[in-house]
Amino acid sequence: MQLPRIGLIGYGEVGKIFCLGLRSQPGVTAVGAWDLKFIRDDVRGAELDHAALHGVQAHASARELCEASDLVISAVTASNTLAVAREAAQHLRAGSVFLDLNSASPGTKQQAAALIDAAGADYVEAGVMTSVPPYGIRVPMLLGGRQAAALAALLGGWGLDAKPVSEKLGVASAIKMCRSVMIKGLEALVIESYATARAYGVEDHVLPTLAETFPSIDWEKQGAYFFSRVVQHGQRRAEEMRESANTVREAGFEPFMAQAIADKQQWVADQARGGVFAGVGPSAAWQAYADGLLAARPDALQKP
């Protein structure tokens, strides 16, 4: 398999990382991107400047990107997974490969695959198994689909950690989504527990008991990391957890916990959008984030 021309749909955090990481790989002749931000007056200039600075071709439309690419990688928010596949399917060239990095349920991925396959291209799903930034393009990924093994071999040659798990679509996504219930659930639990403990002034008692029960975890450091990631990416996480809820539902269960996690992630995203964490940097201690939440309570002065 040779896929020299690569196009990213989605030029956000993940899209930028993959564009920059793939453009210097052996056999890659061009890397381009398309994002709705390229036509938004408020951010268009900055996004196009970033692409130009890093040797990434900023395409004028999804159609232009698809027609110019052998490998199209979709890296958008979970709620846009199917819409992007539907748009791309109208323009993909026969024989091209569509790699779906998005955090979506097995059912959503199967619907997307049907659209791509009908266009004569090959759909490969990816379950991205942890946060991308610490790893870059070497983030662990599980691939599924008829071309998963062939694509994994190509990506492996570029230094990516991509492993085929099944030719059956949905397996890789099921692994990812079940993990997300745990990981995003821990984030939601920590935020709720820590903020409440802070409100009562008992955090110095609560955290040591967590360390006693789970001594391998640095609860101060982990708490700060969880708060930081949810504040920065709560909207994306909420959408992912709605897809996790769909995954649970597709398995025949009521997603009580997954839906609650989605609601908590969305609530934090809404707080961030409202300026609650203004002035709190990404490397701040968890207490700074919790204090922002406490100060934003409508009747904060009457609370413990």
C-alpha positions as CSV (number, residue, x, y, z in Angstrom):
1,M,0.0,0.0,0.0
2,Q,1.3,3.4,-1.0
3,L,-0.5,6.6,0.0
4,P,1.8,9.5,-0.8
5,R,-0.7,12.3,-0.6
6,I,-2.4,12.8,2.8
7,G,-5.3,15.1,3.7
8,L,-6.6,15.9,7.2
9,I,-10.2,16.9,7.6
10,G,-10.0,18.9,10.9
11,Y,-7.2,21.2,11.6
12,G,-7.6,21.4,15.4
13,E,-5.2,20.1,18.1
14,V,-5.1,16.5,16.7
15,G,-5.2,17.5,13.0
16,K,-2.2,19.9,13.4
17,I,-0.2,17.2,15.2
18,F,-0.8,14.7,12.5
19,C,-0.2,17.1,9.7
20,L,3.2,18.2,11.1
21,G,4.2,14.7,12.1
22,L,3.3,13.0,8.7
23,R,4.7,15.6,6.3
24,S,8.3,14.5,6.8
25,Q,7.7,10.7,6.5
26,P,9.3,8.7,3.8
27,G,7.2,8.4,0.7
28,V,4.9,11.3,1.7
29,T,4.8,13.9,-1.1
30,A,2.1,16.2,0.2
31,V,0.1,16.9,3.3
32,G,-3.0,19.1,3.2
33,A,-5.9,20.1,5.5
34,W,-9.4,21.4,5.4
35,D,-11.3,22.9,8.3
36,L,-14.3,25.2,8.5
37,K,-12.0,27.6,10.4
38,F,-10.4,28.3,7.1
39,I,-13.4,30.3,6.0
40,R,-14.3,31.9,9.4
41,D,-13.4,35.6,9.4
42,D,-12.3,35.6,13.1
43,V,-9.7,32.8,12.9
44,R,-9.1,32.3,9.1
45,G,-5.9,34.4,9.0
46,A,-4.3,32.7,12.0
47,E,-5.1,29.2,10.8
48,L,-3.9,29.8,7.3
49,D,-0.7,31.3,8.6
50,H,-0.1,28.3,10.8
51,A,-0.6,25.9,7.9
52,A,1.7,27.9,5.6
53,L,4.4,28.2,8.2
54,H,4.5,24.4,8.7
55,G,4.3,23.4,5.0
56,V,0.7,22.2,5.1
57,Q,-1.5,22.9,2.1
58,A,-4.7,24.6,3.3
59,H,-7.4,23.4,0.9
60,A,-10.4,25.5,0.0
61,S,-13.0,22.8,0.6
62,A,-13.5,19.2,1.6
63,R,-14.0,18.4,-2.1
64,E,-10.6,19.8,-3.0
65,L,-8.9,17.9,-0.2
66,C,-10.5,14.6,-1.1
67,E,-9.7,14.9,-4.8
68,A,-6.0,15.7,-4.0
69,S,-5.5,12.9,-1.4
70,D,-4.7,9.2,-1.4
71,L,-5.3,9.0,2.4
72,V,-7.9,11.1,4.0
73,I,-7.9,11.3,7.8
74,S,-10.9,12.5,9.6
75,A,-10.0,14.2,12.9
76,V,-13.1,16.2,14.0
77,T,-15.4,16.2,17.0
78,A,-17.4,13.0,17.7
79,S,-20.7,14.7,16.8
80,N,-19.4,15.5,13.3
81,T,-18.1,11.9,12.5
82,L,-21.0,10.9,10.3
83,A,-21.4,14.3,8.6
84,V,-17.8,14.4,7.6
85,A,-18.0,10.9,6.2
86,R,-21.1,11.8,4.2
87,E,-19.4,14.9,2.8
88,A,-16.2,13.1,2.0
89,A,-18.0,10.1,0.3
90,Q,-19.2,12.5,-2.4
91,H,-15.6,13.4,-3.4
92,L,-13.2,10.6,-2.5
93,R,-11.4,9.0,-5.4
94,A,-11.8,5.2,-5.9
95,G,-9.1,3.3,-4.2
96,S,-8.3,6.0,-1.7
97,V,-8.3,5.2,2.1
98,F,-10.4,7.0,4.6
99,L,-9.0,6.7,8.2
100,D,-11.6,7.7,10.8
101,L,-9.9,8.8,14.0
102,N,-13.0,10.1,15.7
103,S,-14.4,8.9,19.0
104,A,-17.7,7.4,17.9
105,S,-19.7,4.3,18.7
106,P,-19.5,1.1,16.6
107,G,-22.8,1.9,15.1
108,T,-21.8,5.3,14.0
109,K,-18.6,4.0,12.5
110,Q,-20.5,1.3,10.6
111,Q,-22.8,3.9,9.1
112,A,-19.8,6.0,8.1
113,A,-18.1,3.0,6.6
114,A,-21.1,2.2,4.4
115,L,-21.0,5.7,2.9
116,I,-17.2,5.5,2.2
117,D,-17.3,2.0,0.8
118,A,-20.2,2.9,-1.5
119,A,-17.9,5.6,-3.0
120,G,-15.3,3.0,-3.9
121,A,-12.9,4.0,-1.2
122,D,-11.7,1.9,1.8
123,Y,-12.9,2.8,5.3
124,V,-10.6,2.1,8.2
125,E,-11.7,2.9,11.8
126,A,-9.3,3.9,14.5
127,G,-9.6,3.8,18.2
128,V,-7.2,6.3,19.6
129,M,-6.4,4.9,23.0
130,T,-5.1,7.9,24.9
131,S,-4.6,11.7,24.7
132,V,-2.7,12.6,21.5
133,P,-0.5,15.5,22.6
134,P,2.0,13.6,24.9
135,Y,2.6,11.0,22.1
136,G,2.1,13.0,18.9
137,I,1.6,10.8,15.8
138,R,2.9,7.8,17.9
139,V,-0.2,7.8,20.0
140,P,-1.4,4.2,20.4
141,M,-4.2,3.4,17.9
142,L,-6.3,0.3,17.2
143,L,-7.4,-0.2,13.6
144,G,-10.4,-2.0,12.2
145,G,-11.7,-2.8,8.7
146,R,-10.7,-4.8,5.6
147,Q,-7.6,-2.7,5.0
148,A,-6.7,-2.3,8.7
149,A,-3.7,-4.6,8.5
150,A,-2.3,-3.1,5.3
151,L,-2.7,0.5,6.6
152,A,-1.2,-0.5,10.0
153,A,1.9,-1.7,8.1
154,L,2.2,1.5,6.2
155,L,1.7,3.7,9.3
156,G,4.1,1.6,11.3
157,G,6.8,2.3,8.7
158,W,6.2,6.0,9.5
159,G,6.7,5.4,13.2
160,L,3.1,5.3,14.2
161,D,1.8,2.9,16.9
162,A,-1.1,1.4,14.9
163,K,-2.3,-2.1,15.5
164,P,-5.0,-4.0,13.5
165,V,-7.5,-5.7,15.8
166,S,-10.2,-6.9,13.5
167,E,-11.5,-6.8,9.9
168,K,-14.9,-6.4,11.5
169,L,-15.9,-2.8,11.8
170,G,-16.9,-1.6,15.3
171,V,-14.4,-3.7,17.3
172,A,-11.7,-1.0,17.6
173,S,-14.3,1.6,18.4
174,A,-16.0,-0.6,21.1
175,I,-12.6,-1.0,22.8
176,K,-12.1,2.8,22.7
177,M,-15.6,3.6,23.9
178,C,-15.6,1.2,26.8
179,R,-12.2,2.6,27.9
180,S,-13.7,6.1,27.6
181,V,-16.4,5.3,30.1
182,M,-13.7,4.6,32.6
183,I,-11.2,7.4,31.8
184,K,-13.7,10.2,31.3
185,G,-15.7,8.9,34.2
186,L,-12.6,9.2,36.4
187,E,-12.3,12.8,35.2
188,A,-15.9,13.6,36.1
189,L,-15.6,11.9,39.5
190,V,-12.4,13.7,40.4
191,I,-13.9,17.1,39.4
192,E,-17.0,16.5,41.4
193,S,-15.3,15.0,44.4
194,Y,-12.4,17.5,44.6
195,A,-14.6,20.6,44.1
196,T,-17.0,19.4,46.7
197,A,-14.2,18.6,49.2
198,R,-12.8,22.1,48.5
199,A,-16.2,23.6,49.3
200,Y,-16.3,22.0,52.7
201,G,-12.6,22.5,53.4
202,V,-11.9,18.8,53.7
203,E,-9.6,18.2,50.7
204,D,-6.5,17.7,53.0
205,H,-8.4,14.8,54.6
206,V,-9.9,13.3,51.4
207,L,-6.9,13.1,49.2
208,P,-4.7,11.2,51.7
209,T,-7.4,8.5,52.0
210,L,-7.3,8.2,48.2
211,A,-3.5,7.8,48.3
212,E,-3.8,5.2,51.0
213,T,-6.3,3.1,48.9
214,F,-4.5,3.7,45.5
215,P,-0.9,4.5,46.4
216,S,0.4,4.3,42.8
217,I,-1.5,7.4,41.8
218,D,-0.3,11.0,42.6
219,W,-3.8,12.3,43.3
220,E,-2.7,16.0,43.5
221,K,-1.0,15.8,40.1
222,Q,-3.6,13.6,38.5
223,G,-6.3,15.9,39.8
224,A,-4.7,18.9,38.2
225,Y,-4.3,17.1,34.9
226,F,-7.9,16.0,34.9
227,F,-9.2,19.5,35.6
228,S,-6.9,21.0,33.0
229,R,-7.9,18.6,30.2
230,V,-11.6,18.9,30.8
231,V,-11.5,22.6,31.1
232,Q,-9.7,22.8,27.8
233,H,-11.5,20.0,25.9
234,G,-14.8,19.5,27.8
235,Q,-17.0,20.0,24.8
236,R,-15.1,17.4,22.8
237,R,-15.2,15.0,25.8
238,A,-18.9,15.5,26.2
239,E,-19.5,14.6,22.6
240,E,-17.3,11.6,22.9
241,M,-19.2,10.4,26.0
242,R,-22.5,10.8,24.2
243,E,-21.0,8.4,21.7
244,S,-20.0,6.1,24.6
245,A,-23.5,6.2,25.8
246,N,-24.6,5.2,22.3
247,T,-22.1,2.3,22.5
248,V,-23.7,1.1,25.8
249,R,-27.1,1.5,24.3
250,E,-26.2,-0.4,21.2
251,A,-25.1,-3.3,23.5
252,G,-28.6,-3.4,25.0
253,F,-27.9,-1.5,28.2
254,E,-29.2,1.7,29.6
255,P,-26.2,4.1,29.7
256,F,-26.9,5.6,33.2
257,M,-23.2,6.3,33.9
258,A,-22.0,7.2,30.5
259,Q,-24.8,9.8,30.1
260,A,-24.1,11.3,33.5
261,I,-20.4,11.6,32.6
262,A,-21.4,13.4,29.4
263,D,-23.5,15.8,31.3
264,K,-20.7,16.5,33.8
265,Q,-18.2,17.1,31.0
266,Q,-20.7,19.4,29.2
267,W,-21.2,21.3,32.4
268,V,-17.5,22.0,32.8
269,A,-17.3,23.0,29.1
270,D,-20.2,25.5,29.7
271,Q,-18.4,26.9,32.7
272,A,-15.2,27.4,30.8
273,R,-17.1,29.0,28.0
274,G,-18.7,31.4,30.5
275,G,-15.2,32.6,31.7
276,V,-15.2,30.8,35.0
277,F,-11.6,29.7,34.6
278,A,-10.3,33.0,33.2
279,G,-6.7,33.5,34.3
280,V,-6.2,29.8,35.3
281,G,-3.4,28.4,33.2
282,P,-3.2,24.8,31.9
283,S,-0.4,24.0,34.4
284,A,-2.3,25.4,37.4
285,A,-3.0,23.3,40.5
286,W,-6.4,21.6,40.7
287,Q,-7.4,24.0,43.6
288,A,-7.3,26.9,41.2
289,Y,-9.9,25.3,38.9
290,A,-12.0,24.2,41.9
291,D,-12.0,27.7,43.3
292,G,-13.2,29.0,39.9
293,L,-16.2,26.7,40.2
294,L,-16.9,27.6,43.8
295,A,-16.8,31.3,43.0
296,A,-19.2,30.9,40.2
297,R,-22.0,29.4,42.3
298,P,-25.0,31.7,42.3
299,D,-25.2,31.9,46.1
300,A,-21.5,31.2,46.7
301,L,-21.2,33.4,49.9
302,Q,-23.8,31.2,51.6
303,K,-22.1,28.0,50.9
304,P,-19.8,26.1,53.3
